[in-house]
Amino acid sequence: MAGTLVVALVALGVVLYVQLGADGETGQAAPQTRPVMYRVIDTGSMNEVLATREKDDRPLNEGELFENNNAEISSQSIDLTLRDSDLTEDCAAAVWGEKIQAALAQADCTQAGRATYTSETYFGVTAVFNLADVEGSRAVAAALSEPEAQAQEGGESQEGDGSDPGFVLSPSGAEPFDRLGRGYSASDAIVSGHYLVLVWVQPTGSESVEERVSLSAPLVALANFRDPLYRRMVQLEDSGTGSEQGSEGTTEGTAGEGSQGTGTDGAGTGGTGTTGTGTEGTGTTGTGGTGTTGTGTEGTGTTGGTGTTGTG
């Protein structure tokens, strides 16, 4: 009887260890969900300098992605703190959905880095995929889009197959990320050369997908996660292997949130580099930095931003 009890307790301990993990935190799986709003932002000179992995063949590393400026991100009057992080060569494990897994495989994904961030008012997830080239980055960004009616000539529409392609998985399903997708959330997929960067934010207090709010500021702030990619771009330019075009600001601005007519305005923050060709954004003013002067076409919105900004 005593021996049976000991075995039972040992088995219980093993189960608890698996559920809680070695550090005592819960091993709750991340929810398979997606944001209410999603859109793709295509950058400028980064797509030239980091166009292929052949030009930028050094693998990403954890120190580069999750330390230094990415341990604490302060922008748009928001202070975001890194909580969970993961870098893996198994790109399929970083997403859910067969369509997006197939798209990553076709784009020759070799690395997927993900992180969670929290602040007093928002929590968010970031991801970066290391792909073969910028065309693959655009293809994966498009594959992440939710199926919807596609307009045809003559104003008619065509329905897709209706299946959800999937989306990025948070590296943690622990509070508050167990509520990701239950409230109103928005995501930007930023084509950054042969990398695809995704930022996804949700207000801490949001409990319904119908609670539509502007998430421009946290999206712009969290897009500073791309800082290591700008460093790579500058290094390639300095070595003479990159494009003659200069670098952009640290983040691309966010623009209108689309379908229901409620726009979000965004603005980029300054980066480091030489004068380059970008797009002039509109919206809320971003945080200035030591960066490059962007020139180009104007977007739409209300107030001019500092840096480069996408259009909604």
C-alpha positions, 0 to 999 in steps of 0.5 A: 500500500505504501509503495503504491502511494509513493508511486502515485505521488511520484507520478503526480509530481511528474504531471505537475512538472510538465504542466508548470514547467521547471520555472514554476510557470504554467505551460498553458498552450497559446490560443489559436486565434487571430486579430480583428484587424490585419494589414500588410505594410511594405517598407522601402530601402530595407527591401533593397538592402536585405532583399535576400538571405544570400546578401544577409546570410548571418542567422538571427540569434537570441541576444540580437533579437531579445536583448539591448533595445528589445528588452525594454521598448519605450515609444509613443508614451508606452513602456513595453517590457519583454516577458517571453521569447523563443527562437526556433528553426521550426517555423511551423511550430510558431504558427497554427493553420496548414495554409500559413505553414505551407506558405512558410515552407514555400518561402524557405523559412529557416528561423522564427523568433517570437516574443511577448511584451506587456505594459500597463495598458497593452500586451502584445506579441511580436514575430520575425520570420527569416525567409529566402527573399523579399518575394517570400516575405510578401507571399507569407504576409498575404497568406496570413490574410483572412479569407474574404470576398474578392471584388471582381470586374463589374462589381461582382464578388467571389468567395474564397474557400472559407477556411482560416489560413491560421496565424502566429502563435504567442510563445506563451498562453499564460495570463494575459495572453490566454485572452489574446483574440478575445478582446479587440486586437490589431496586427501589422505584418511589416515586409522587411526585406527577406524578413517578415515582422509581425506585431500584434497588440490588444488593450489589457482591459478589452473583453470583446472584439466589438470594443473597437479602439485605435491601436495606432500608438502601441502598433508603432511602439512595438514595431521598434522590435525591428531595430536589429534589422536596421542594424543589419541594414546599416552594417551591410551598407557600411560594408558596401554590399548593400543598396545605395539607398539609405535607411529608414526610420526605426518603425513604419507608421500605421494607417487606417484600420480598414473595413469599418471606416475607423482609421488609425493614424501612425507615425514612424520613429527615426532610425540610424543610417544615410539619407534614403527613399521612403514614404512620408506618413501621416497621423500621430507624431512619432518619436524622433531619433537619429535617423535618415531623411525619408522622401516620397509620396504622401499618405492620408490621415490627419497630422504629419508623422516623423519617420516613415509610415504606411498608409491604411 
